[in-house]
């Protein structure tokens, strides 16, 4: 997730996945972007799903890679609604740009950053004591998607490794 603070559960899952990725020769940005697309879809259909009030959290999803591929741009003026729309729209491009700038770069470096740019994303993700409006949605949906899809994530990256 795009935020200053990360959760320990997500860090552990990402460390495990990164360990698996080391053994995959010729990883590609395409495979990593496909992982992000798979996770996003999963978070919308498997409980707990992404919480929704006005839809700004969902709309703030982004993916950016160390290469040329990215997703989650668009006309930010039309993406967001409700009382926090202006703030989320204003902050969105900067959060995506910072996430891209923090990625490692180099000829054989493949990395992505994915998450939500809404300033309250981390708070909602960690709000284990809250009740959410959308049935089936709940806290820690992102972490749950990463955890339940670890094998699938590795399969997608492996299947999209460049053949040389």
N, C-alpha and C positions, 0 to 999 in steps of 0.2 A: 504494500500500500504506500502511496505517496504521503509520507508524514515524517515528522521529526523523531517520533518515538515508535519503536517497533515492539511487537509482542515476542516473548521468548518462544512460544509455540511455533510461530511462523519462522523464526530464526533457526530452530532445530530442524524443521522440515526442509527449509531451503539448504541448510548445510548437508543434509542427507542427499537431496537431489543433486547438488553441486558435486558431491562425491561420485554419484552415478554418472554424471555428465563427463567427468574426467576420462572415463573409459570409452567414450564414444568419439571415434575419430571423425574429423571433418564435419563437426556440428555446423548447422546453418541458422542464420537469422530467421529464415522461413519456418523452420521447425519450432523455434522458440515463439514466434508470433502465432503459430498454429496452437501451441500450448495455451497461450493467453486467450485465444478465441474459444478454445474448448472449455477452459475454466470459466470464462464469462457466461457461456451458455449454461454450464452446469450450475452456476450460482443462481440462475434464474428459474431452474426447474427442480432442483433437489433441495430438500429441507435440511438445514435452514437456508432460506433464500435471502437475497439482498433486501433489506428493509426499504420501504417506499413510503414517503409522505407526499411530497410534491414531485418526486422523481429526479431531483437534482443529484442525489448521491449516485444513482444508477447512470445518469447522463454524464457524470464527471469521470467515468471510466476512461482510462487511456492506456496505451501501450506504446513504448518507444524502444528502439533497438540501437545497438552500437553501430549498426550499418545504416542503410537508407530507409528501412521499413519502419512505419509507425501507423498508429490508428488512434482515433479519439480526438480528431481535430474538429473540423466543421465550423459552422457559424455559431460561436458561443452565445451570441445574442439571442438565438432562437432555441438553444438547448435547454436553458434553465427557466424555471417558473417559481412563483411564490415570493415570499418576503425576503429570502436570502439570494434570489436569482442574480442580482447585480454583483454582489460580492463574489459568489462562486464563479460567475462569468469572467469577472475581472482577474481573479487569481488563477484560473485554469491554465492559460497559456504559459505563465511564468513557472508554475509547478511542473508542467510537462518539460519545459526547457531545462529547468534545474535537474530533473530526473535524467534527461538525456546527457547532460554535461557530466554527471557523476558516473556514467557508465565507462568501463574500461574500453580503450580503443587500441587498435592495431590490426595488422593483416589477419591474424589468426584468432582474434578475440571476438567471441560472439556472446552478447549479453542483452537482456531486455530489462526494462523497468515497466511494471504494470501496477495499476491500482486506481485509486480514486483521488481526484484533486479537491473535492469538497472539504473545506476546512474542518468539518465536524466528522469526517469519515472514521478516524481513529476512535473518537468518543463513542460513536454508534456501534462500531465493531466490538468494543470492549464493554458495552452496556448490558452486562449479564443480568442485571436486576430490573430491566425495563421490559414493558410490554409494547409490541410493535403493532402498527395499524394493519399491515398487510398479513393476512393469514399465511402461516408457514414461514414467515420471515423471522429472523432472529439474530442474536449477537454471534459474533465469531464465524459468520458465514464464509468469509474468505479463507480463514484458517481451516475450516472444515472441508472446503473444496480442495485445498492443497493436500490435506491429509488423506482424504478418501481417493484421490486421483494420482498418487505418487507413481504407481506402476504405469498408468496410462500416460503420464507426462513423459516418463523415460521412453516409452514405446514411440510416442510422437516424435521426440527428438531423434531417436535412433532411425526411425523410418524416413526422416527428412535430412539425414546426413548426406552431404555431397559425395558422390562416387568419383574417385579420382584415378 
